[in-house]
Amino acid sequence: MGLFLRQNVLTNKIMKISIFIIFLVLLCSITNTACDKKPVPPEEPITTYKTKLEVVWTRYFHSDKIGGELFFDPIFWNNYVIIASSNGSHYTKQWGIRVLNKLTGEDHPVWAHEPGGIVDQGNFMECIHLGDNILFAGDEPYLYAIDLNTGQRLWKCSYSPNYGIHKFSMLGDMPLQVYYAPSGGLSTSWCRIAKCDPETGEKTDIIETWIEDNYEFLLAPPAWTTNINGDTLLLFLSGGWNFQLVQSKIKAYCYNITQKRMEWKKKDFVNRDDAGFETPVIVNDRVIFKALRSLHCFDITTGELIWQYIPVPMEGLTDTPMLYRDGKIYVRCGTGKVTCLNAQTGAVIWKTGEDYIPAPDGRMDIYNGKLYMAAWGDNVEFYLYCLSAENGDFIWQDKGPFNKISGGVTIDQNTGYLYCTNNREIMCIDLNKSPKEE
């Protein structure tokens, strides 16, 4: 009798277990996916380091947290900051962007996905600019337009069979692109500056220049302004090389788009070899051109050379963009020294004694009387440096929570938030609370 009862109890347990298993199988069949999913591994903790920076938020550019990335300088669009990978992107990744809320670091709803998919596979951009809700991105073969509100590509412009130079500039909300006939290097015939319709990409030539004195050449991306008559003017440099003489030269131009005429062209204002490839800076009625070794300021109306700055000893100037603020021009020399000049006279206000070797691109910015930049530091490491904008004195340095700050910086003047990157993370730093006290 006891054995029978035990067998009956065991049979009931087996039946209950069987029913439970059948129930689970049915549940899995209904959900169709729940039982097939593999366990999700826990999120790996982010490795952080001691920092005195007040970090508002951080984001990985890629969800797989892969490094080896280079980024363009952050740019602002409405309440968002745009971070774009450059032509130095990791070989397994497409060129892409993140559009993040400036205050929270959260994705713009349209851009809440993995970066990539907006340019053709294998294309890595070398320059970006913002138009009216349109992001333009380009390299030598192509120029793309991306609608930021929809996340969709509007158009792709090809220069084939011609070549475009690797960077472009803007005329209001229209891209300005320099392109030239295929020659394998510098142009041996002509260069043109064209504007592209922001909605369609249709290209319209503005001006064409030709080779002179056997100096193969290229034009630099132009800047623009208007004169007292309301005419639109383009200001730009040309850089040429004579391979027989082993000499280079630059020329400065002012072209009136409205009247379709050259207002002035200046040459032989540089006594030694030089070249210029950067978009100039407009300061009131003057234009400042930056060459590889020197700065040159012209009166826009007359073409008169107002001043020149040639570093002594000959250090050269980096490709860090000139920064203009409050009547001053800030540039970085090849040795890493930072120089501040009076934009009206060209007089040197101060020059650092220390070398701050620029990080890639290395855009500088100013907030509340202080100059901020990323640069090489001790033991081949990257720091965020803070200098006095008034006299260049060192104030502090910090490598941030990920032990590296290696790109250009952009500061929101309304909040004091600085946006920067390393080779995989994006950071927002509150300068009003940095550095924190021990």
C-alpha positions in Angstrom: 0.0 0.0 0.0 2.8 2.4 0.9 4.6 1.6 -2.3 1.4 2.3 -4.3 1.0 5.7 -2.7 4.6 6.6 -3.4 4.2 5.6 -7.0 1.0 7.6 -7.3 2.6 10.7 -5.9 5.6 10.3 -8.2 3.3 9.9 -11.2 1.4 13.1 -10.2 4.7 15.0 -10.0 5.8 13.7 -13.4 2.5 14.7 -14.9 2.7 18.2 -13.3 6.3 18.7 -14.6 5.2 17.4 -18.1 2.3 19.9 -18.1 4.6 22.7 -17.0 7.1 21.8 -19.8 4.3 21.7 -22.4 3.1 25.1 -21.1 6.6 26.5 -21.6 6.8 25.1 -25.1 3.5 26.6 -26.0 4.5 30.0 -24.5 7.7 29.9 -26.6 5.8 29.1 -29.7 3.4 32.0 -29.1 6.1 34.5 -28.5 8.1 33.0 -31.4 11.4 34.6 -30.3 11.7 34.7 -26.5 13.1 31.2 -26.1 15.5 31.5 -29.1 17.3 34.5 -27.8 20.7 34.1 -26.3 21.4 35.6 -23.0 22.5 39.2 -23.3 25.9 39.7 -21.7 26.1 42.5 -19.1 27.3 45.9 -20.4 31.1 46.2 -20.0 32.0 48.9 -17.5 33.5 52.0 -19.0 37.1 52.4 -18.0 37.6 55.9 -16.6 40.6 57.7 -15.1 41.1 60.5 -12.6 40.1 63.8 -14.0 39.4 67.3 -12.7 37.0 68.0 -15.6 33.3 68.3 -14.9 32.0 65.9 -17.5 28.3 66.5 -18.4 28.0 63.4 -20.6 30.0 61.0 -22.8 29.1 58.8 -25.7 30.8 56.1 -27.8 30.7 56.9 -31.5 30.1 53.3 -32.4 28.0 50.9 -30.3 30.8 48.2 -30.5 33.1 50.8 -28.8 35.8 50.3 -31.5 38.6 52.8 -31.6 41.0 54.0 -34.2 38.7 56.8 -35.4 39.5 60.4 -36.4 36.8 63.1 -36.2 36.1 66.5 -37.6 35.7 69.4 -35.3 32.3 69.4 -33.6 29.7 71.7 -35.2 26.5 73.0 -33.8 23.0 72.7 -35.4 20.1 74.2 -33.4 20.1 72.3 -30.1 22.4 69.6 -31.3 26.1 68.9 -31.8 27.2 67.0 -34.9 30.2 64.7 -34.7 31.4 63.2 -38.0 34.1 60.7 -38.7 36.8 61.8 -41.2 38.9 60.0 -43.8 40.9 58.5 -41.0 38.0 56.3 -40.0 38.5 52.7 -38.9 38.9 50.5 -42.0 35.9 48.4 -40.9 33.6 51.4 -40.6 31.7 53.6 -43.0 31.9 57.4 -42.9 29.1 58.5 -40.6 27.8 61.1 -38.1 26.2 61.4 -34.7 23.7 64.1 -34.0 23.4 64.5 -30.3 21.5 66.8 -27.9 24.0 69.4 -26.6 22.7 69.1 -23.1 22.0 65.4 -22.7 24.0 63.6 -25.3 20.9 61.8 -26.5 20.5 61.0 -30.2 18.4 63.1 -32.5 15.3 60.9 -33.1 16.1 60.6 -36.8 19.8 59.8 -36.1 19.2 57.2 -33.4 21.1 54.4 -35.2 24.6 53.3 -35.9 26.7 55.9 -37.9 27.0 55.1 -41.6 24.9 54.5 -44.6 24.6 58.0 -45.9 27.5 58.0 -48.4 28.5 55.2 -50.8 30.5 52.3 -49.4 34.2 53.1 -49.3 33.9 56.9 -49.5 35.5 58.7 -46.6 34.9 62.5 -46.3 37.6 65.1 -45.9 35.5 68.2 -45.2 32.1 69.0 -43.8 30.1 72.2 -43.6 26.6 73.1 -42.4 24.0 74.9 -44.6 20.4 75.5 -43.9 19.5 72.2 -42.2 21.7 70.5 -44.7 25.1 68.9 -43.9 27.5 69.0 -46.9 30.3 66.4 -46.9 33.0 66.1 -49.6 36.3 64.7 -50.8 38.2 64.9 -54.1 35.7 62.8 -56.2 32.3 63.7 -54.7 30.2 66.1 -52.7 27.2 64.9 -50.8 24.2 66.8 -49.3 22.4 65.2 -46.3 19.1 66.5 -44.9 19.6 66.6 -41.1 15.8 66.7 -40.4 15.1 63.5 -42.3 18.5 61.7 -42.2 18.3 61.2 -46.0 20.8 61.9 -48.7 19.5 64.7 -51.0 22.1 64.3 -53.7 25.6 63.3 -54.7 27.7 65.4 -57.0 30.6 63.9 -59.0 33.4 65.9 -60.5 34.4 63.1 -63.0 36.3 63.3 -65.3 37.6 66.3 -63.4 39.0 66.5 -59.9 37.8 68.5 -56.9 40.2 69.6 -54.2 39.9 67.9 -50.9 38.2 70.8 -49.1 35.4 73.2 -49.9 33.9 76.3 -48.4 30.5 77.9 -48.3 28.7 80.9 -49.9 25.8 81.4 -47.5 24.0 78.0 -47.6 25.6 77.0 -50.9 28.8 74.9 -51.1 31.7 76.4 -53.1 34.0 73.8 -54.7 37.3 74.2 -56.5 37.8 71.7 -59.3 40.2 71.3 -62.2 41.1 69.1 -65.2 42.7 65.7 -64.5 46.4 66.0 -64.4 47.6 63.6 -61.8 48.6 66.4 -59.3 48.4 70.2 -59.5 46.5 71.6 -62.5 48.5 72.1 -65.7 45.7 74.1 -67.3 42.8 75.6 -65.5 41.0 75.7 -62.1 37.4 76.7 -61.5 35.3 77.8 -58.5 31.7 76.6 -58.7 28.7 76.9 -56.5 26.2 74.0 -55.9 22.5 74.4 -55.5 21.8 73.2 -51.9 18.6 71.4 -52.9 19.6 69.8 -56.2 23.4 69.8 -56.3 23.4 71.5 -59.7 26.8 73.1 -60.3 27.3 76.6 -61.7 30.8 77.9 -62.5 31.7 81.3 -61.0 35.3 81.9 -62.1 38.0 80.2 -64.1 41.8 80.8 -63.8 44.6 79.5 -66.0 48.2 78.4 -65.4 50.8 81.2 -65.6 54.6 81.1 -66.1 54.7 77.3 -66.0 53.6 77.2 -62.4 51.2 74.3 -61.9 48.7 75.4 -59.4 45.5 75.0 -57.4 43.1 77.5 -55.9 42.2 77.4 -52.2 38.6 77.4 -50.8 37.3 81.0 -50.9 35.7 83.2 -48.3 33.1 85.7 -49.2 31.8 89.1 -48.1 29.8 92.0 -49.6 31.0 95.5 -50.5 29.3 98.9 -49.9 27.3 98.4 -53.1 26.0 95.1 -52.0 28.1 93.1 -54.5 29.2 89.7 -53.4 33.0 89.2 -53.3 35.1 86.1 -53.3 38.5 86.2 -51.6 41.0 83.3 -52.2 44.6 82.3 -52.8 46.3 80.3 -55.5 49.4 78.2 -54.8 51.7 77.2 -57.7 54.9 75.1 -58.2 57.4 75.4 -61.0 59.1 72.0 -61.2 61.9 73.3 -63.5 62.9 76.1 -61.2 62.0 74.2 -58.0 60.1 77.2 -56.7 56.6 78.0 -55.4 54.5 81.1 -55.3 51.1 82.3 -54.1 48.7 84.9 -55.4 45.8 86.6 -53.7 42.5 87.4 -55.5 39.3 89.4 -55.0 36.6 88.5 -57.5 33.2 90.3 -57.8 30.5 87.7 -58.5 27.8 90.3 -59.0 29.7 92.3 -61.6 31.6 89.2 -62.9 35.0 90.9 -62.8 38.3 90.6 -60.9 38.6 93.5 -58.4 42.2 92.8 -57.8 45.0 90.2 -58.0 48.2 90.4 -56.0 51.4 88.5 -56.5 55.1 88.7 -55.5 54.1 89.7 -51.9 56.0 86.7 -50.5 59.8 86.8 -50.8 60.3 83.0 -50.4 58.6 79.8 -51.4 55.2 79.4 -49.8 51.7 77.9 -50.5 48.3 78.4 -49.1 45.3 76.0 -48.9 43.1 77.4 -46.1 40.0 79.5 -46.4 40.8 83.1 -45.3 39.3 85.0 -42.5 37.2 88.2 -43.1 37.7 90.9 -40.4 35.5 93.9 -41.2 37.0 95.5 -44.3 40.1 93.3 -44.4 40.9 89.7 -45.4 43.6 87.6 -43.7 45.2 84.8 -45.7 47.1 82.0 -44.0 49.9 80.3 -45.9 52.2 77.5 -44.8 54.8 79.9 -43.5 53.1 83.3 -43.1 50.0 85.5 -42.7 49.0 88.3 -45.0 46.3 91.0 -44.5 44.8 92.9 -47.4 42.4 95.8 -47.6 39.4 94.2 -49.4 38.4 97.3 -51.3 41.8 98.4 -52.6 43.9 95.3 -52.5 46.5 97.1 -50.5 48.8 94.9 -48.4 48.3 96.1 -44.8 50.6 93.7 -42.9 52.4 90.4 -43.0 53.5 88.0 -40.3 56.4 85.6 -40.9 57.5 83.7 -37.8 61.2 84.0 -36.9 62.9 81.6 -36.8 61.0 80.0 -39.7 58.7 77.6 -37.9 55.9 77.3 -40.4 52.2 77.3 -39.5 50.1 74.2 -38.9 46.8 73.4 -40.6 45.0 74.3 -37.4 42.3 76.8 -38.5 43.0 80.5 -37.7 40.8 81.6 -34.8 39.5 85.2 -34.8 38.1 86.6 -31.6 37.7 90.2 -30.2 40.2 91.8 -32.6 42.8 89.1 -32.3 44.0 86.3 -34.5 45.3 83.0 -32.9 47.5 80.6 -34.9 49.7 77.6 -34.1 53.3 77.3 -35.4 54.8 74.0 -36.6 56.8 73.8 -33.4 53.7 73.9 -31.3 53.9 77.4 -30.1 50.7 79.5 -30.1 50.8 83.1 -31.4 48.3 85.8 -30.8 48.3 88.8 -33.1 46.5 92.1 -33.4 44.2 91.6 -36.4 44.4 95.2 -37.5 48.1 95.7 -37.3 49.7 92.2 -37.3 51.6 93.0 -34.2 52.4 90.1 -32.0 50.6 90.4 -28.7 52.1 87.2 -27.2 53.7 83.9 -28.1 53.9 80.9 -25.9 57.3 79.8 -24.7 56.0 76.2 -24.4 55.3 73.9 -27.4 51.8 72.6 -27.7 52.0 70.3 -30.7 48.6 70.2 -32.3 46.4 67.2 -32.1 44.9 66.2 -35.5 43.1 69.2 -36.9 43.2 70.7 -33.4 40.7 73.6 -33.7 41.1 76.0 -30.8 38.3 78.0 -29.1 37.9 80.7 -26.5 35.5 81.0 -23.5 35.5 83.5 -20.7 39.0 84.9 -21.5 40.6 81.5 -21.8 42.0 79.6 -24.8 41.3 75.9 -25.1 42.9 73.3 -27.3 43.9 69.7 -27.5 47.7 69.0 -27.9 50.4 66.5 -27.3 51.7 66.4 -23.8 54.2 64.3 -21.8 54.9 60.7 -22.8 53.2 61.1 -26.2 49.8 61.7 -24.6 46.9 64.1 -25.5 45.6 66.7 -23.1 43.1 69.5 -23.1 45.0 72.6 -22.4 43.7 75.9 -21.0 45.8 79.1 -21.5 45.1 82.7 -20.8 43.7 84.3 -24.0 45.2 87.6 -22.8 48.8 86.7 -22.4 49.2 83.0 -23.3 50.1 81.9 -19.8 49.5 78.2 -19.0 46.6 77.7 -16.6 45.9 73.9 -16.5 45.9 70.7 -18.4 43.8 67.4 -18.2 43.5 64.2 -20.1 39.8 63.7 -19.3 38.0 60.6 -18.1 39.3 58.4 -20.9 42.9 59.5 -20.7 43.0 61.2 -24.0 41.5 64.3 -25.7 42.9 64.4 -29.2 40.7 66.4 -31.6 39.5 70.0 -32.2 37.2 71.6 -29.6 34.0 73.7 -30.0 32.5 75.7 -27.1 28.8 76.7 -26.7 29.2 80.4 -25.5 25.7 80.3 -23.9 26.4 77.4 -21.6 30.2 77.1 -21.4 30.0 73.5 -22.5 33.0 72.3 -24.5 32.6 69.4 -27.0 35.6 67.3 -27.9 36.6 63.7 -28.8 39.4 61.2 -28.7 39.6 58.2 -31.1 36.3 56.7 -30.0 34.4 58.8 -27.4 32.5 62.1 -27.6 32.6 64.3 -24.5 30.8 67.3 -23.2 32.6 69.2 -20.5 31.3 72.1 -18.3 34.1 74.7 -18.3 32.3 76.7 -15.6 33.0 73.9 -13.1 36.3 72.8 -14.5 38.8 72.1 -13.2 37.3 70.7 -10.0 39.1 71.3 -6.8 40.9 68.4 -5.1 
